Amino acid sequence: MSECRYTRARRVDEAVAALAEAKGDAHVIAGGIALGILMNEKLVSPTWLVDISRIEALKGIVRGPDGTLRIGALTTHREVEESPAVAAAQPMLPEMAAEIACGRIKNRGTFGGNLSLADPQGDPPVAVIALRATMRAAGPLGVRDIPATEFFRDLYTTALREGELLQEVLFPPLAPGAGTAYGKFAARRAMDYTSTVAVGVRAVVEPATGCIKDIGLGLGGVGPIPVWARATEAALRGMRPEPAVIDRACDVLVDEIEPLADHLYSADFKRHVATVILRRTLARACARAARGVEARR
């Protein structure tokens, strides 16, 4: 077994300094779930581990005075699922977290670790894209904000630069008339991991017309990276969510995504599943938006 250097950081600047010194050769470890996946798939063989699990500044869930929700990178999936603050500010997130693998991974795995892994099958990437979150990174040159829609660059590759780590995720408050929903297809829940398809929808509905004023769509399991479905959003924006409109949007989605066939399903079947999940999830989001408008009257 090759030697592996280990650094336990207790402050963000200590972790950043170690990552900078390593010049790309170090791997961050927190819950250990993401790193374990990479090692099991023979994608990495760490020679230097930077342990950030004890950095208090990376923990916690806070809702600011302006409604912005901050989720620290070390927050566990279980904490996201069970937090009243998260449920009140961004109800899609507990719904999403409930779909993550199994109890052991929810208890151990971290929100930031999952996002930094950039797995195209992951659940949090789908939600942060749909909700237009901001990824705040800490690095040698200070703090840098990256839109979630620009964060995922390639298979297991993010926009994080050498020496940077994800510090926290910021979610803007939902606009009046917004409804959100998360939908997922999996053959046998946490099993058959590579065959999941997920859709996150944030829809802002204009009360007077019933038209979709704004929309955010994130998809997982339909390409080499988590997908921001920009063309499909454009097909829905400004339109009433009627059957003919949704049919056209689904046609756009089929052309926009590039799912990979696996041991269970063909690429075409995954395209079909994505349209089915989009229809169902969009309907739930729009219904919730309508209920929210009624509740405010």
C-alpha positions as CSV (number, residue, x, y, z in Angstrom):
1,M,0.0,0.0,0.0
2,S,1.4,3.4,-0.9
3,E,1.9,6.0,1.8
4,C,-0.8,8.7,2.2
5,R,-0.2,12.0,4.0
6,Y,-3.0,13.1,6.3
7,T,-3.9,16.6,7.4
8,R,-6.6,17.3,9.9
9,A,-7.7,21.0,9.4
10,R,-9.7,22.9,12.1
11,R,-10.1,26.1,10.2
12,V,-10.9,26.9,6.6
13,D,-7.6,28.6,6.0
14,E,-5.7,25.6,7.2
15,A,-7.6,23.4,4.7
16,V,-7.0,25.8,1.9
17,A,-3.3,26.1,2.7
18,A,-2.9,22.3,2.6
19,L,-4.8,22.1,-0.7
20,A,-2.6,24.8,-2.2
21,E,0.6,23.1,-1.0
22,A,-0.6,19.8,-2.5
23,K,-1.0,21.5,-6.0
24,G,-3.9,19.3,-7.0
25,D,-2.6,16.0,-5.4
26,A,-4.8,16.2,-2.2
27,H,-8.3,14.9,-1.7
28,V,-10.8,16.4,0.7
29,I,-12.5,14.1,3.1
30,A,-15.5,15.0,5.3
31,G,-18.2,12.3,5.5
32,G,-16.1,10.0,3.3
33,I,-19.0,8.9,1.1
34,A,-17.9,10.8,-2.0
35,L,-14.2,9.8,-1.7
36,G,-15.3,6.2,-1.1
37,I,-17.2,6.2,-4.4
38,L,-14.2,7.6,-6.3
39,M,-11.9,5.0,-4.8
40,N,-14.2,2.1,-5.4
41,E,-14.5,3.1,-9.1
42,K,-10.7,3.3,-9.3
43,L,-10.9,7.0,-10.3
44,V,-8.6,8.2,-7.5
45,S,-5.8,6.7,-5.3
46,P,-5.2,9.4,-2.6
47,T,-1.6,10.3,-1.6
48,W,-2.8,13.2,0.6
49,L,-6.0,13.5,2.5
50,V,-7.2,16.8,3.9
51,D,-9.8,16.1,6.7
52,I,-12.2,19.0,7.0
53,S,-14.8,17.2,9.2
54,R,-14.0,19.3,12.3
55,I,-14.2,22.7,10.8
56,E,-17.1,24.3,12.6
57,A,-17.3,27.2,10.1
58,L,-18.4,24.7,7.5
59,K,-21.4,23.4,9.5
60,G,-24.9,24.7,10.2
61,I,-28.1,25.9,8.6
62,V,-29.0,29.6,8.8
63,R,-31.8,31.6,7.3
64,G,-30.8,35.2,7.0
65,P,-33.0,38.4,7.5
66,D,-33.4,38.7,3.7
67,G,-34.7,35.1,3.4
68,T,-31.5,33.7,2.0
69,L,-30.8,30.1,3.2
70,R,-27.2,29.1,4.0
71,I,-26.3,25.5,4.2
72,G,-22.8,24.7,5.3
73,A,-20.8,22.2,3.3
74,L,-20.5,19.8,6.2
75,T,-24.3,19.7,6.8
76,T,-25.5,16.1,6.5
77,H,-28.3,15.0,4.3
78,R,-30.3,14.0,7.4
79,E,-30.0,17.5,8.8
80,V,-31.3,18.9,5.5
81,E,-34.2,16.5,5.5
82,E,-35.2,17.2,9.1
83,S,-34.5,21.0,9.4
84,P,-37.6,23.2,10.0
85,A,-35.6,26.2,8.6
86,V,-34.9,24.3,5.4
87,A,-38.5,23.1,5.1
88,A,-39.8,26.7,5.6
89,A,-37.4,28.3,3.2
90,Q,-36.9,25.7,0.5
91,P,-39.3,22.8,0.7
92,M,-37.8,21.0,-2.3
93,L,-34.7,20.3,-0.3
94,P,-36.2,18.0,2.4
95,E,-38.2,16.3,-0.4
96,M,-35.0,15.7,-2.3
97,A,-33.0,14.6,0.8
98,A,-35.7,12.0,1.6
99,E,-34.8,10.3,-1.7
100,I,-31.0,9.9,-1.0
101,A,-29.9,6.3,-0.8
102,C,-30.2,4.9,2.7
103,G,-30.2,6.0,6.3
104,R,-26.5,5.3,6.8
105,I,-25.5,7.6,3.9
106,K,-28.0,10.3,5.0
107,N,-26.5,10.3,8.5
108,R,-22.9,10.3,7.3
109,G,-22.8,12.0,3.9
110,T,-22.5,15.7,3.6
111,F,-24.4,18.2,1.4
112,G,-21.1,19.8,0.2
113,G,-19.4,16.5,-0.4
114,N,-22.1,15.3,-2.6
115,L,-22.1,18.5,-4.7
116,S,-18.3,18.5,-4.9
117,L,-18.4,15.0,-6.2
118,A,-20.4,16.2,-9.2
119,D,-21.9,12.8,-9.8
120,P,-24.5,12.9,-12.6
121,Q,-26.8,10.6,-10.5
122,G,-26.6,12.7,-7.4
123,D,-29.7,14.3,-5.9
124,P,-28.4,17.6,-4.4
125,P,-27.0,18.8,-7.8
126,V,-30.5,18.6,-9.3
127,A,-32.0,20.7,-6.6
128,V,-29.3,23.4,-6.5
129,I,-29.7,23.9,-10.3
130,A,-33.5,24.2,-10.1
131,L,-33.3,26.5,-7.1
132,R,-30.6,28.7,-8.7
133,A,-28.3,28.4,-5.7
134,T,-24.9,29.9,-5.3
135,M,-21.9,27.8,-4.5
136,R,-19.5,29.7,-2.2
137,A,-15.9,28.5,-2.5
138,A,-12.9,29.3,-0.3
139,G,-9.5,29.4,-1.8
140,P,-6.0,30.9,-1.7
141,L,-7.3,34.1,-3.2
142,G,-10.3,34.4,-0.9
143,V,-14.0,33.6,-1.3
144,R,-15.6,33.1,-4.7
145,D,-19.2,32.7,-5.6
146,I,-20.2,30.3,-8.4
147,P,-23.7,29.9,-9.8
148,A,-25.0,26.4,-9.4
149,T,-25.8,26.3,-13.1
150,E,-22.1,26.8,-13.9
151,F,-20.7,24.6,-11.2
152,F,-20.8,21.1,-12.8
153,R,-18.3,21.0,-15.7
154,D,-17.7,17.3,-16.6
155,L,-18.0,13.8,-15.1
156,Y,-16.9,14.2,-11.5
157,T,-15.5,17.6,-12.3
158,T,-16.6,21.0,-10.9
159,A,-15.7,24.6,-11.3
160,L,-13.6,24.5,-8.1
161,R,-10.1,25.7,-8.8
162,E,-6.9,24.2,-7.4
163,G,-6.7,24.9,-3.7
164,E,-10.4,25.7,-3.4
165,L,-13.1,23.9,-1.4
166,L,-16.8,24.3,-1.2
167,Q,-17.6,26.3,1.9
168,E,-21.4,26.8,1.8
169,V,-24.4,26.9,-0.5
170,L,-26.7,29.9,-0.6
171,F,-30.3,29.7,-1.7
172,P,-32.2,32.9,-2.6
173,P,-35.7,33.2,-1.2
174,L,-38.5,31.8,-3.3
175,A,-40.4,34.5,-5.2
176,P,-44.1,35.0,-4.5
177,G,-46.2,32.5,-6.5
178,A,-43.4,29.9,-6.5
179,G,-44.0,26.2,-6.1
180,T,-41.3,23.5,-6.0
181,A,-41.2,19.8,-6.4
182,Y,-38.7,17.0,-6.7
183,G,-39.4,13.8,-8.6
184,K,-37.3,10.6,-9.0
185,F,-37.5,7.3,-10.7
186,A,-35.5,4.3,-9.4
187,A,-36.1,0.7,-10.2
188,R,-35.4,-0.5,-6.7
189,R,-34.8,2.6,-4.6
190,A,-31.2,2.8,-3.4
191,M,-30.2,-0.3,-5.5
192,D,-29.5,0.0,-9.2
193,Y,-28.0,3.4,-8.5
194,T,-26.9,4.1,-12.1
195,S,-30.4,3.7,-13.4
196,T,-32.1,6.6,-11.6
197,V,-33.6,9.7,-13.2
198,A,-34.5,12.8,-11.2
199,V,-36.1,16.1,-11.9
200,G,-36.3,19.3,-9.8
201,V,-38.8,22.0,-10.6
202,R,-39.2,25.5,-9.4
203,A,-42.1,27.2,-11.0
204,V,-43.3,30.8,-10.4
205,V,-46.9,31.1,-11.6
206,E,-48.6,34.4,-12.4
207,P,-51.9,34.5,-10.4
208,A,-53.8,36.6,-12.9
209,T,-53.0,34.6,-16.0
210,G,-51.9,31.2,-14.7
211,C,-48.8,31.5,-16.8
212,I,-45.3,30.3,-15.7
213,K,-43.6,33.5,-15.1
214,D,-40.2,31.9,-14.2
215,I,-39.0,28.4,-14.0
216,G,-35.9,26.4,-12.9
217,L,-35.3,22.8,-14.1
218,G,-32.5,20.5,-12.9
219,L,-32.2,16.9,-14.0
220,G,-30.0,14.0,-12.9
221,G,-29.2,10.6,-14.5
222,V,-29.7,11.9,-18.1
223,G,-26.1,12.9,-19.1
224,P,-22.5,12.9,-18.0
225,I,-23.2,15.8,-15.6
226,P,-26.2,17.1,-13.7
227,V,-28.3,19.0,-16.4
228,W,-29.6,22.5,-16.4
229,A,-32.4,22.2,-19.0
230,R,-32.3,25.7,-20.4
231,A,-34.1,25.0,-23.6
232,T,-36.9,23.2,-21.8
233,E,-37.2,26.1,-19.4
234,A,-37.6,28.4,-22.4
235,A,-40.3,26.3,-23.8
236,L,-42.3,26.6,-20.6
237,R,-41.6,30.2,-19.5
238,G,-44.4,32.6,-20.2
239,M,-46.8,29.7,-21.0
240,R,-49.8,28.2,-19.2
241,P,-48.9,24.6,-18.1
242,E,-51.5,23.1,-20.4
243,P,-51.2,19.7,-22.1
244,A,-50.1,21.0,-25.5
245,V,-47.5,23.2,-23.9
246,I,-46.1,20.4,-21.8
247,D,-46.1,18.1,-24.8
248,R,-43.9,20.6,-26.7
249,A,-41.6,21.0,-23.6
250,C,-41.2,17.3,-23.4
251,D,-40.2,17.1,-27.0
252,V,-37.6,19.8,-26.3
253,L,-36.3,17.9,-23.3
254,V,-35.9,14.7,-25.3
255,D,-33.5,16.6,-27.7
256,E,-31.8,18.4,-24.9
257,I,-30.6,15.5,-22.7
258,E,-28.0,12.8,-23.5
259,P,-28.6,9.9,-21.2
260,L,-26.3,6.9,-21.2
261,A,-27.6,3.4,-21.5
262,D,-26.7,1.0,-18.7
263,H,-27.3,-2.6,-17.6
264,L,-31.0,-2.0,-17.1
265,Y,-32.2,0.7,-19.5
266,S,-31.5,2.1,-22.9
267,A,-30.9,5.8,-23.5
268,D,-34.3,6.1,-25.2
269,F,-36.1,4.6,-22.3
270,K,-34.4,7.1,-20.0
271,R,-35.5,9.9,-22.2
272,H,-39.0,8.6,-21.9
273,V,-38.8,8.3,-18.1
274,A,-37.4,11.9,-17.9
275,T,-40.5,13.3,-19.7
276,V,-42.8,11.3,-17.5
277,I,-41.1,12.6,-14.3
278,L,-41.0,16.1,-15.7
279,R,-44.8,16.0,-16.3
280,R,-45.5,14.7,-12.8
281,T,-43.1,17.0,-11.0
282,L,-44.1,20.1,-12.9
283,A,-47.8,19.4,-12.1
284,R,-47.0,19.2,-8.4
285,A,-44.9,22.3,-8.4
286,C,-47.6,24.3,-10.2
287,A,-50.3,23.0,-7.9
288,R,-48.2,24.0,-4.9
289,A,-47.7,27.5,-6.4
290,A,-51.4,27.9,-6.8
291,R,-52.1,26.8,-3.2
292,G,-49.5,29.3,-2.1
293,V,-51.2,32.1,-4.0
294,E,-54.6,31.2,-2.5
295,A,-53.1,31.0,1.0
296,R,-51.8,34.6,0.7
297,R,-55.1,36.0,-0.4
